[in-house]
Amino acid sequence: MRKFNLRSIFNRLILGVMLLSGPSFANTDWSDVLAEARGDTVYFYAWGGSDEVNRYLRWADSELHRRYDIRLKHVKVADIAEAVKRLQVEAQAGRKKGGAIDLLWINGENFHTLKREQLLLPEVLTAVPNSALLLNNTLPLMRDFGVDVDNLEVPWGIGQFNLIARDKSFPTEQLSAEQLLAFAQKNPGQLSYPKPPDFIGTTFLKSLLVDLTEKDPRLYQAVSDQSAAQLLPRLWQYLDRLHPLMLGQAQSFAQSSAQQLQWLADGRVSVAFSFNPQELTAKIKARRLPQNLQQHVFADGAITNSHYLAVPRNASHPAAAQVAINFFISPEAQERKADPAHWGDPAVVALEDAGALLPSAEELHASWQSAIEQGWLERYQL
Amino acid sequence: MTSTARLYTPAAVISVLGLIALPVGLVLVAFAQELSQLTATQLRNFAAAPGLSQATLYSLLLAALAPLFACYLALAVSAGAVQRTPVWLSPLLSMPHLAFAVGLVFLFSPGGWLVRAMHGVSGAFAIPPDWAFLPERSLPTLFTVLLLKEVPFLVLMIHSACSQLPVERYRQVGQSLGYSRTTVWWQVVVPELLRRLTLPMAAVIVYSVSVVDIPLLVGPNVPGILAQEVFSWQQDFAPDAATHALLGSVLLLSLTLCLLGLNRLHHPFYRWALVRVWRRGLTAPGILRQLGRGGMGVARLWLPLMVAMTLAMLTALVLWSMASGWFYPQWLPDSLSVALWRREWGYIWPIVWTTLLIAIPCACVALVAALVCLEVQNKQRWPQWLVLLALLVPQLPLVVGWQYSASAYHLTPHVGWVFWAHCVFAFPYAYLVVAGDYQRYDRHWLLVGQSLGYSPLKCWFTLMLPMLRRPVLYGWVIAFSVSVAQYLPTQMLGAGRVVTVTTEAVSVSSGGDRQLLSFYALWQFILPLIALLLVAAYLALVSRRRNA
C-alpha cells in the first residue's frame, strides 16, 4: 500500500520541477524512488581505512539526511571482499531480500564475482537520473577491469596509479623499472610494496610487467598458458633482483598502500604508491606527509581504472541506496570529492575546474590480475 | 541446603548450556556438515596452498614459545612477592592487546620513538636502521607483544594459585634446611604452581594460536600466522577459499589440541627434570647459575620497566592523536592540535555507548554465570576444562561456525548475537579470576551464618560475597575488558553494523592513519582503565571505612 499524502505529492512536484533538466524518461519513476526512500537508512559497506573518505561520507550522510531524509551508515570494512563474501553466504542461505548490505563500493574482481553470481540489482545505472552527466565519452567508465559494467554499477571515481617518492630519488617525473632497481641498489632497504593480492600492490606489479615487456599486446588480451609462460618470468626475474634490496630483505611487506604511506612519513621507505593522483597534495595539506616529496608515474603512463557504487539484489533499502548513488554522482558531491582539501578523488562528471589527470595507461585484461597474484604467492609466499 | 541447590543448579545448567554447550555444539554441527562434502582434490589444493607450512610453523612457534616464556617470566617476577596484592598489575592487565601493540611498535620500531630519541641525542640514524629493535611487521614483534602482554595475566593467576598453597611454610621449612628463598621457590613451590597453571596456560596458548587482530597489525605477512591466513580465506570469495578456510580451521584446531597436550605434559616434565637433577646431585654449571641470577635480576626490573613502558605508550598514543605533522626524525610533532579530538568527539560517543551497552551487561552475565558454576562445583565436581571449554577452542573456527549457523538458520545480524558471543568469551575469564579465592573460601563462615538462622542464600549474599568482594570485582573488570577487546565475534556476527571501539580501531588500522588509530586505540585502553579505577577506588573506600 502506498500512502498518498499532501507531503509526498508536494515532494513530487518539487522534484519534478528540479529534474526537468534531467532525462525525462526517469522523472516519474524517480519521484517514486525518492518517496519510497524517505526515512530509510542505507547501510553502505565501504573500506574504512581512510580518514578523508570517512569524513567525506559523514558529510554525505548529513546532506542526504537534510535533502532526502535518508541516513547513510558507513559500515567500515578492512577489505570490501568481506562484504562480497557476506553476500555469497546470504545467497547460499537463500536470503532473497532483507540483506545486510544496501550499497557497496567496489570494482575489479569483486564486481566480476558479484556480476557472475547475479548478486547485484540490475539497471541501477539507468535508474539514477544523474547518470546522464557521466563523462562516458572521455573516460573509460563503462568497462570495469575489462568487463562490461552492464548497468549493474555506477562510476563514482577514478584511480590512477602513481608513485610518491622523496625528493631527488629519481631524476624525472617519468620512471622506468630499471631506474627503480638502480635506486634500490644505491639505497638498500628503502623500498617496499603492498603485499599482493592488495589491489595497489598488484597494480605495481602490472606496471612493472608493462614496462619490462615493452607493453606487449598480449597483456591486453585474456591470459593464456603460453603468454603467461613467456611474459611473467620477466617480472619474476626482476623481482628476484629487487626483493633482496627491499625493506627487511622483503621478509614482510606493507599490508596496504596506506601503511606504505605511513612508513614513508616514518622515514622507513623512500617510495610509496597511491591510486589517487591528488593524494600527495591532499596529504601534505593535511600534514600527514612531509613536504619534500615528488609525484612520479611509470613511463608507459599511470594505469587508470574506475571505482563504482552498486546495490545488492537482496538489499533491504534499494530505493534509498539509489538516491544515495544519485547524490554521489551529482556535480556538487563530485566537486567536493575532487577537492584535495576533502578527498581529492577525480570526478566522473564534468566539473568547471577539474584537476588534470595524469598521462594514463590502459588497464591489463582482468585475467592477468589473478595470474600475477597466483604466481606471486606461489613464488614468494613459501 | 536443598533450597539453594534448587536455585543454583538450574542457573548453572542454563549457564553451561548457553555459554558452553550451545556455542561449541553449533560449531560441531556446522563443521560436520561442511566436512562431509569434502573431496580429495580440495584436500590436495589445500595442502598446496602457498605458505601453508610456513604459516603453520609460525603459529606453532608462537603459541608454544610465547606462553612458555611468559610463564617463566611470570614465575620469576612472582618469586619475590606473592603476599603483596598486585595492585600495579591491574592497569597492565586491562590494557587491550591492540592498544599495547600499537604503542609497542611506535616505541621500538626502527622509525619509532627510541630511534628518534637516539637520533636527537647523537645525530646517528639519519635514516632509520633496518635492523633496530622491533621491525614494524615480523614474527619477533608479534612474539614480543604476546609475550609481554600475557605476563600480567599469568602473574595474576600465579597469585591466585599461591593463595591456595602454604608458600610461607614451604619457605620457612626450606630456609631452616639451609635453602635459599629462590631455591625453595623454584624447587618446591613452582612444581605445585605449574600444575595449577595448566588451565590458565591453556587459555594463553589458545589465545596465541587464534588471535587475528594483532597479527594483522604487526605480524609477518608472507605468509602470516595460520589464524591470519584462515581469516583471510574466510573473507575471500574465490571458490577454493571457502574450503581452505574450513580445512584451515580444522588444522588450527588440531594444532591447538597438540599444544594443549604438550601443555598438560609441562608440569610432569618439570617435576621429572627436577627430580633427575636432584637425584644426580647435579648443580647447575656456573654460567647457567649466572644466567639464572641475571634472569632473576631482569625479572625484578620487569615491573618498573613495564610501568614505564605503559606510561610511554600512553603518552605516545595521546601525542599521536593530537599530532599535526610528525615525521621522521622529529621526536616531537610540529604542533599539537585538538582538531581530531573535536571532530571525532561527536562520532565516538555512539561507539563508546555501544561498547558499554554490550560490555557492562556482558561482564555481569559472565560474572554471575562464573559464580553460579563455582558454587555448583563446590558440591558436584564438574571438570574445570568443561567450564573453560569456550576458552580452549580457538576463537576463529568458533566464530566462523556461528556465522555459518546464523546464515543457515536465517538469523539477521543483530547486536544480541554479538552480546551472546561476548558473554561466551568473557565468562571463562571471569571464572578463572574468581575461582582461586572462591574455592579457597572458608565455608565454615556460611555454616556459622546458617546456625544463626539465616537462609543459605542470605548467608551467601551477606557473608561470602562481601568477603570475596575483591576477586569478584576484579573478575567483573576482566570480563568487561575482554568484552571491550573482542574483535572477531563483533565484526563477524554483527555484520560490521555493531561498531565498538575495537572494531573501529581495527578498521581504521587497515588505513595506517596513525592519528586516527591512536585515537581509537586510546579509547580502547581508557574504557577498561576507567572501570578498573572505579573498582579500585571503591575497594579502597570500603577498606578505609572498615579500618576507620
Interface residues (C-beta under 8 A of the other chain):
Chain A: Y43 Y45 W47 G48 G49 S50 D51 R55 R58 K73 V75 K76 V77 A78 D79 A81 E82 A83 V84 K85 R86 Q88 V89 E90 Q92 A93 G94 R95 G98 A100 N110 T113 G189 Q190 K195 L247 G248 A250 Q251 S252 F253 Q255 S256 A258 Q259 Q260 L261 Q262 W263 A265 D266 G267 R268 R287 R288 L289 P290 L377 E378 Y380 Q381 L382
Chain B: P50 G51 Q54 S109 P110 G111 G112 I127 P128 D130 P135 E136 R137 S138 L216 P220 N221 V222 P223 Q234 Q235 D236 F237 S324 G325 W326 F327 Y328 P329 D334 R343 Y347 Q403 Y404 S407 A408 H410 T412 P413 A495 G496 R497 V499 T503 E504 V506 S507 V508 S509 S510 G511 G512 D513 R514 Q515 L516
